[in-house]
Amino acid sequence: MRNGIRTCLAFCLLLAAGTSQADKLEQLIITGPPAAVSFPLVHMVASGALDDLADEVRFTHWRDPDQLRVMALGGQAQVLAMPTNVAANLYNRGTGLRLLNISTWGVLWVVSRDDTLTTLSDLRGKEIAMPFRADMPDILFQALAREQGLDPRNDVKLRYVGSPLDAMQLLIMRRVDHALLAEPAVSMALRRTQSFPVRLVAPTLHRSVDLQDEWGRTFKREARVPQAGIAIMGAALENPELADHIQLAYRESLQWCRDHAEECGRLVADHLDMLMPEAVTDAIAVSQLEVIPAVEARDELEFLFKLLMRDSPALVGGALPDDGFYAAETP
């Protein structure tokens, strides 16, 4: 109910205020990974939801966190979907950004050929394909493993790869038996290994360990992780009305994706040709996607950041982000 009232009020304010031609940007660049956090961004651009903000609105994808950091430090985008630790790290390094919301609360699973695995401790002695070394999801896996008495360096063998899609390919080609994947790579792996002739090469895979469930069980918290959200920079940061418009459009586009999952799958696959439309649709059904303003998610974010800082403060830039990190909504 509260989100519905906020959405209605924000929409009414935008209608009343509008965006004057003088305030309109020449270009608004939006970027995100080929993952669930970007599905609403693709719809925002394709539907023209932000056309009144800029003469050109364009979505581009980043492949890995290093490319994302280059884009952020170079001011190459104004709206960026990113892991929350990357946002904190960039902010603490003096990059002019704020975290607008958290929208991704659960998209990580260990996918395995073994259907008997249920917890991370079951992976002792096994090799696991792991995307994004020293970034999500690696840091979450290692934090959980340590809490469960595993030494990530010695008790499991981590095989690092460039992205979840790369890890998925290793599974399909039978070069590994276990991988930590984020949606929609999980759904793509499951879809592809049920089809002929790939099925002859890569027999059926299973969602073996749900990292969100592991998080809740291990830390006695809700089974969700503030994994990724939307950050704003440049013109989107300097203009509160612009930020509110982006927040509202993202929330509306996420709801559209939920209500029209198959159509969303086709739309996203048209813009991110490395993804399968059916897998995008599947991912929407199983992912924990909810728009929570960053300021309201602060307690959960700080729990995660403190956990990361205990073992490697550099992951969040050496300190908890201060108040300026959290974009406040216009009353």
ZAMI-345441 format. One record per residue (C-alpha): x, y, z negated; residue in one letter. Coordinates in Angstrom, 2 decimals, decimal comma, padded with zeros to 5 digits. Each point is the difference from the previous one (the first is absolute). Layout:
BEGIN
+---------+---------+---------+--------+
|       X |       Y |       Z | residu |
+---------+---------+---------+--------+
|       X |       Y |       Z |      A |
...
+---------+---------+---------+--------+
//
This chain:
BEGIN
+---------+---------+---------+--------+
|       X |       Y |       Z | residu |
+---------+---------+---------+--------+
|  000,00 |  000,00 |  000,00 |      M |
|  002,79 |  002,42 | -000,94 |      R |
|  001,78 | -000,57 |  003,34 |      N |
| -003,30 |  000,48 |  001,84 |      G |
| -000,62 |  003,35 | -001,72 |      I |
|  003,58 |  001,09 |  000,66 |      R |
| -000,28 | -000,95 |  003,67 |      T |
| -003,29 |  001,89 |  000,39 |      C |
|  001,37 |  003,12 | -001,68 |      L |
|  003,21 | -000,09 |  002,04 |      A |
| -001,95 | -000,41 |  003,22 |      F |
| -002,27 |  002,92 | -000,85 |      C |
|  002,99 |  002,19 | -000,80 |      L |
|  001,64 | -000,88 |  003,29 |      L |
| -003,16 |  000,80 |  001,91 |      L |
| -000,27 |  003,31 | -001,77 |      A |
|  003,66 |  000,95 |  000,38 |      A |
|  000,81 | -001,58 |  003,35 |      G |
|  003,40 |  000,42 |  001,62 |      T |
|  000,49 |  003,26 |  001,83 |      S |
|  001,73 |  000,00 |  003,35 |      Q |
|  002,79 |  002,08 | -001,53 |      A |
|  000,65 | -002,70 | -002,61 |      D |
| -000,01 | -002,86 |  002,48 |      K |
|  003,31 | -001,83 |  000,34 |      L |
|  001,65 | -000,66 |  003,32 |      E |
|  000,77 | -003,57 | -000,97 |      Q |
| -000,82 | -002,39 | -002,86 |      L |
|  002,11 | -003,16 | -000,10 |      I |
| -001,22 | -002,95 | -002,07 |      I |
|  002,17 | -003,03 | -000,60 |      T |
| -000,34 | -003,36 | -001,69 |      G |
|  001,17 | -003,62 |  000,21 |      P |
| -001,73 | -002,79 |  001,96 |      P |
| -001,83 | -000,93 | -003,21 |      A |
| -003,36 |  000,40 | -001,71 |      A |
|  000,74 |  003,48 | -001,37 |      V |
|  000,11 |  001,29 |  003,59 |      S |
| -003,35 | -001,37 |  001,20 |      F |
| -001,95 |  003,12 | -001,11 |      P |
|  002,71 |  002,26 |  001,45 |      L |
| -000,46 | -001,56 |  003,42 |      V |
| -003,76 |  000,51 | -000,23 |      H |
|  000,41 |  003,61 | -001,17 |      M |
|  001,99 |  000,83 |  003,11 |      V |
| -002,08 | -002,06 |  002,44 |      A |
| -003,31 |  001,38 | -001,29 |      S |
|  001,12 |  003,62 |  000,15 |      G |
| -000,57 |  000,48 | -003,73 |      A |
|  002,91 |  002,46 | -000,18 |      L |
| -000,36 |  001,70 |  003,37 |      D |
| -001,18 |  003,23 | -001,61 |      D |
|  003,31 |  000,19 | -001,91 |      L |
|  002,43 | -000,07 |  002,93 |      A |
|  000,18 |  000,26 |  003,77 |      D |
|  001,74 | -003,39 |  000,07 |      E |
| -000,48 | -002,75 | -002,59 |      V |
|  002,19 | -003,04 |  000,51 |      R |
|  000,65 | -003,28 | -001,83 |      F |
|  003,41 | -001,66 |  000,17 |      T |
|  001,19 | -003,03 | -001,93 |      H |
|  003,19 | -000,57 | -001,96 |      W |
|  001,59 | -003,45 | -000,01 |      R |
|  001,91 |  000,00 | -003,29 |      D |
|  000,52 |  002,26 | -003,04 |      P |
|  003,34 |  001,30 |  001,34 |      D |
| -001,73 |  001,37 |  003,08 |      Q |
| -002,71 |  001,45 | -002,24 |      L |
|  002,60 |  001,81 | -002,11 |      R |
|  001,60 |  001,50 |  003,11 |      V |
| -003,39 |  001,26 |  001,16 |      M |
| -000,80 |  001,48 | -003,40 |      A |
|  003,38 |  001,67 | -000,50 |      L |
| -000,15 |  001,37 |  003,53 |      G |
| -003,52 |  001,39 | -000,40 |      G |
| -001,15 | -002,06 |  002,97 |      Q |
| -003,52 | -000,62 | -001,37 |      A |
| -002,46 |  001,78 | -002,27 |      Q |
| -002,09 | -003,00 | -001,12 |      V |
|  001,92 | -003,15 | -000,95 |      L |
| -001,15 | -003,40 | -001,24 |      A |
|  002,77 | -001,36 | -002,20 |      M |
|  000,87 | -002,28 | -002,92 |      P |
| -000,42 |  001,83 | -003,29 |      T |
|  003,61 | -000,49 | -001,10 |      N |
|  001,21 |  001,60 |  003,24 |      V |
| -002,28 |  002,98 | -000,62 |      A |
|  001,38 |  000,39 | -003,54 |      A |
|  003,59 | -000,36 |  001,22 |      N |
| -000,42 |  002,63 |  002,71 |      L |
| -001,71 |  002,40 | -002,40 |      Y |
|  002,74 | -000,36 | -002,61 |      N |
|  002,62 |  000,67 |  002,68 |      R |
| -001,58 |  003,37 |  000,70 |      G |
| -002,06 | -000,87 |  003,07 |      T |
| -003,05 |  002,24 |  000,16 |      G |
| -002,81 | -002,54 | -000,21 |      L |
| -002,87 | -000,94 | -002,25 |      R |
| -001,83 | -003,28 | -000,39 |      L |
| -003,61 |  000,51 |  001,06 |      L |
| -001,49 | -003,37 | -000,88 |      N |
|  000,54 | -003,69 | -000,63 |      I |
| -001,93 | -002,16 |  002,41 |      S |
|  001,82 | -003,35 |  000,04 |      T |
| -000,39 | -002,01 | -003,20 |      W |
|  000,57 | -003,56 |  001,15 |      G |
|  001,29 | -001,36 |  003,33 |      V |
|  002,88 | -002,30 | -001,02 |      L |
|  000,05 | -003,81 |  000,08 |      W |
|  002,60 | -002,71 |  000,16 |      V |
| -000,88 | -002,03 |  003,08 |      V |
|  001,27 | -003,57 | -000,05 |      S |
| -000,19 | -003,40 |  001,62 |      R |
| -000,48 | -001,43 | -003,49 |      D |
| -003,59 |  000,24 | -001,22 |      D |
|  000,92 | -000,93 | -003,58 |      T |
|  001,76 |  003,27 | -000,87 |      L |
| -001,99 |  002,26 | -002,34 |      T |
|  002,50 |  002,20 | -001,89 |      T |
|  003,40 |  001,54 |  000,70 |      L |
|  001,63 | -002,49 | -002,36 |      S |
| -000,99 | -002,73 |  002,49 |      D |
|  002,48 |  001,56 |  002,45 |      L |
|  003,06 | -000,81 | -002,11 |      R |
|  002,75 | -001,37 |  002,23 |      G |
| -001,79 |  000,90 |  003,25 |      K |
|  000,88 |  002,37 |  002,85 |      E |
| -002,39 |  002,88 |  000,60 |      I |
| -000,02 |  002,40 |  002,95 |      A |
| -000,16 |  003,50 | -001,47 |      M |
| -000,67 |  003,23 |  001,94 |      P |
|  001,33 |  003,47 | -000,93 |      F |
|  003,00 | -000,66 | -002,23 |      R |
| -000,13 |  002,19 | -003,14 |      A |
| -003,41 |  001,34 |  000,97 |      D |
| -003,56 | -001,25 | -000,26 |      M |
| -000,71 | -002,93 | -000,05 |      P |
|  003,48 | -001,13 | -001,12 |      D |
|  000,02 |  002,15 | -003,14 |      I |
| -003,41 | -001,26 | -001,12 |      L |
|  001,01 | -003,62 |  000,54 |      F |
|  003,23 |  000,45 | -001,97 |      Q |
| -001,70 |  001,86 | -002,86 |      A |
| -002,62 | -002,74 | -000,35 |      L |
|  002,58 | -002,77 |  000,31 |      A |
|  002,11 |  001,46 | -002,80 |      R |
| -003,03 |  000,33 | -002,27 |      E |
| -000,70 | -003,70 |  000,61 |      Q |
|  003,54 | -001,04 | -000,94 |      G |
|  001,39 | -000,38 |  003,52 |      L |
|  003,29 |  001,49 |  001,15 |      D |
| -000,81 |  001,26 |  003,53 |      P |
|  003,67 | -000,22 |  000,97 |      R |
|  000,63 | -003,56 | -001,12 |      N |
| -003,28 | -001,86 | -000,54 |      D |
| -001,38 |  000,73 |  003,49 |      V |
|  001,67 |  000,68 |  003,34 |      K |
| -001,22 |  003,24 |  001,53 |      L |
|  000,42 |  000,23 |  003,76 |      R |
| -000,38 |  003,65 |  000,91 |      Y |
| -001,60 |  001,11 |  003,26 |      V |
| -001,01 |  003,33 |  001,48 |      G |
| -003,79 | -000,11 | -000,39 |      S |
| -002,96 | -002,21 | -000,99 |      P |
| -000,52 | -000,80 |  003,69 |      L |
|  003,60 | -001,26 |  000,23 |      D |
| -000,59 | -002,22 | -003,05 |      A |
| -003,19 | -001,28 |  001,60 |      M |
|  001,91 | -001,01 |  003,12 |      Q |
|  002,50 | -002,01 | -002,07 |      L |
| -002,91 | -001,92 | -001,52 |      L |
| -001,61 | -000,67 |  003,35 |      I |
|  003,30 | -001,21 |  001,51 |      M |
|  000,57 | -002,29 | -003,03 |      R |
|  003,23 |  001,76 | -000,94 |      R |
| -001,31 |  000,52 | -003,54 |      V |
| -002,74 | -001,69 | -002,03 |      D |
| -000,96 |  002,97 | -002,18 |      H |
| -000,28 |  003,76 |  000,57 |      A |
| -001,31 |  003,00 | -001,88 |      L |
| -002,33 |  001,79 |  002,39 |      L |
| -002,25 |  003,05 | -000,06 |      A |
| -003,31 |  000,20 |  001,81 |      E |
| -000,64 | -000,22 |  002,89 |      P |
|  003,14 | -002,13 |  000,49 |      A |
| -001,53 | -002,61 | -002,33 |      V |
| -003,14 | -000,29 |  002,11 |      S |
|  002,01 | -000,02 |  003,21 |      M |
|  002,11 | -002,92 | -001,24 |      A |
| -003,08 | -001,95 | -001,03 |      L |
| -001,77 |  000,73 |  003,30 |      R |
|  002,95 | -000,88 |  002,20 |      R |
|  000,81 | -003,29 | -001,67 |      T |
| -003,52 | -001,27 |  000,61 |      Q |
|  000,28 |  000,47 |  003,76 |      S |
|  001,37 | -002,23 |  002,77 |      F |
|  002,88 | -000,32 |  000,90 |      P |
|  001,53 |  001,92 | -002,94 |      V |
| -001,64 | -002,50 | -002,32 |      R |
|  002,37 | -002,70 |  001,25 |      L |
|  002,97 |  002,14 | -001,07 |      V |
| -001,40 |  001,51 | -003,19 |      A |
| -002,49 | -002,15 | -001,90 |      P |
| -002,63 |  001,53 | -002,25 |      T |
|  001,15 |  002,68 | -002,45 |      L |
| -001,58 |  000,92 | -003,32 |      H |
| -000,48 |  003,10 | -002,17 |      R |
|  002,01 | -001,53 | -002,81 |      S |
|  000,59 |  002,77 | -002,55 |      V |
| -002,05 |  003,19 | -000,37 |      D |
|  002,39 |  002,66 | -001,31 |      L |
| -002,90 |  002,12 | -001,24 |      Q |
| -001,21 | -002,88 | -002,20 |      D |
|  003,58 | -000,54 | -001,17 |      E |
|  000,23 |  003,70 | -000,92 |      W |
| -003,19 | -000,14 | -002,06 |      G |
|  000,89 | -003,29 | -001,69 |      R |
|  003,61 |  000,96 | -000,76 |      T |
| -000,59 |  003,50 | -001,34 |      F |
| -003,50 | -000,54 | -001,42 |      K |
| -001,38 |  002,70 |  002,26 |      R |
| -002,58 |  000,28 |  002,75 |      E |
|  001,03 | -002,14 |  002,97 |      A |
|  000,89 |  002,88 |  002,26 |      R |
|  003,21 |  001,90 |  000,79 |      V |
|  000,26 |  003,66 |  001,11 |      P |
|  002,05 | -001,06 |  002,98 |      Q |
| -000,51 |  002,63 |  002,68 |      A |
| -001,87 |  003,19 |  000,77 |      G |
| -000,02 |  003,20 |  002,00 |      I |
|  002,53 |  002,80 | -000,51 |      A |
| -000,19 |  003,46 |  001,52 |      I |
|  002,74 |  002,39 |  001,12 |      M |
|  000,38 |  003,30 |  001,79 |      G |
| -003,22 |  001,69 |  001,09 |      A |
| -002,14 | -002,70 | -001,62 |      A |
|  001,71 |  000,74 | -003,31 |      L |
| -000,15 |  003,77 |  000,27 |      E |
| -003,72 |  000,23 |  000,77 |      N |
| -002,30 | -001,50 | -002,70 |      P |
| -003,01 |  000,00 |  002,35 |      E |
|  002,03 | -001,97 |  002,52 |      L |
|  000,96 | -002,55 | -002,66 |      A |
| -003,63 | -000,34 | -001,13 |      D |
| -001,10 | -000,53 |  003,60 |      H |
|  002,61 | -002,75 |  000,46 |      I |
| -001,03 | -001,67 | -003,26 |      Q |
| -003,66 |  000,03 |  000,97 |      L |
|  000,70 | -001,26 |  003,52 |      A |
|  002,14 | -002,86 | -001,31 |      Y |
| -002,68 | -001,07 | -002,47 |      R |
| -002,69 |  000,09 |  002,71 |      E |
|  002,17 | -001,90 |  002,48 |      S |
|  000,81 | -002,71 | -002,55 |      L |
| -003,72 | -000,45 | -000,61 |      Q |
| -000,57 | -000,20 |  003,76 |      W |
|  002,67 | -002,71 |  000,27 |      C |
| -001,72 | -002,00 | -002,73 |      R |
| -003,44 |  000,40 |  001,58 |      D |
|  001,23 | -000,76 |  003,54 |      H |
|  002,85 | -002,43 | -000,62 |      A |
| -000,06 | -001,65 |  003,43 |      E |
| -000,14 |  003,31 |  001,83 |      E |
|  002,76 |  001,32 | -002,23 |      C |
|  002,09 | -003,05 |  000,86 |      G |
| -000,30 |  000,72 |  003,71 |      R |
|  000,73 |  003,70 | -000,49 |      L |
|  003,11 | -000,57 | -002,11 |      V |
|  001,33 | -002,67 |  002,37 |      A |
| -000,42 |  002,44 |  002,92 |      D |
|  002,28 |  002,48 | -001,79 |      H |
|  002,37 | -002,50 | -001,64 |      L |
|  000,47 | -002,64 |  002,64 |      D |
|  002,12 | -002,23 | -002,26 |      M |
| -003,17 | -000,78 | -002,02 |      L |
| -002,82 | -002,41 |  000,84 |      M |
| -003,54 |  001,45 | -000,22 |      P |
| -001,30 | -003,12 | -001,77 |      E |
|  002,80 |  000,22 | -002,58 |      A |
| -000,80 |  003,66 | -000,70 |      V |
| -003,63 | -000,98 | -000,58 |      T |
|  001,08 | -002,82 | -002,33 |      D |
|  002,34 |  002,35 | -001,87 |      A |
| -002,79 |  002,49 | -000,71 |      I |
| -002,03 | -002,78 | -001,62 |      A |
|  002,72 | -001,13 | -002,42 |      V |
|  001,98 |  003,18 | -000,75 |      S |
| -000,58 |  002,20 | -003,03 |      Q |
| -000,53 |  003,35 |  001,71 |      L |
| -001,46 |  002,88 | -002,01 |      E |
|  000,70 |  003,73 |  000,17 |      V |
|  000,93 |  001,34 | -003,43 |      I |
|  001,39 |  003,55 | -000,26 |      P |
|  003,63 | -000,15 | -001,08 |      A |
| -000,62 |  002,05 | -003,14 |      V |
| -002,61 | -002,55 | -001,15 |      E |
|  002,39 | -002,91 |  000,68 |      A |
|  002,87 |  001,58 | -001,97 |      R |
| -000,11 | -002,44 | -002,95 |      D |
|  000,23 | -003,02 |  002,30 |      E |
|  002,72 |  001,62 |  002,09 |      L |
|  002,09 |  000,86 | -003,05 |      E |
| -000,29 | -003,56 | -001,31 |      F |
|  001,40 | -001,23 |  003,32 |      L |
|  002,70 |  002,69 |  000,14 |      F |
|  001,17 | -000,71 | -003,57 |      K |
|  000,24 | -003,69 |  000,83 |      L |
|  002,13 |  000,75 |  003,06 |      L |
|  002,18 |  002,50 | -001,88 |      M |
|  000,84 | -002,59 | -002,66 |      R |
|  002,03 | -002,00 |  002,52 |      D |
|  000,84 |  002,56 |  002,70 |      S |
| -000,81 |  003,68 | -000,64 |      P |
|  001,11 |  000,91 |  003,52 |      A |
| -003,11 | -001,69 |  001,41 |      L |
| -002,09 |  002,99 | -001,12 |      V |
|  002,72 |  002,64 |  000,12 |      G |
|  001,24 | -000,31 | -003,57 |      G |
| -002,98 |  001,40 | -001,90 |      A |
| -003,75 | -000,02 | -000,26 |      L |
| -001,44 |  002,55 |  002,44 |      P |
| -001,36 |  003,09 | -001,75 |      D |
| -003,43 |  001,62 |  000,39 |      D |
|  000,90 |  001,47 |  003,38 |      G |
|  000,09 | -003,46 |  001,55 |      F |
| -003,72 | -000,52 | -000,43 |      Y |
| -002,15 |  001,93 |  002,45 |      A |
| -002,90 |  001,57 | -001,88 |      A |
| -003,40 |  000,04 |  001,65 |      E |
| -001,64 |  003,36 |  000,57 |      T |
| -002,76 |  000,45 | -002,62 |      P |
+---------+---------+---------+--------+
//
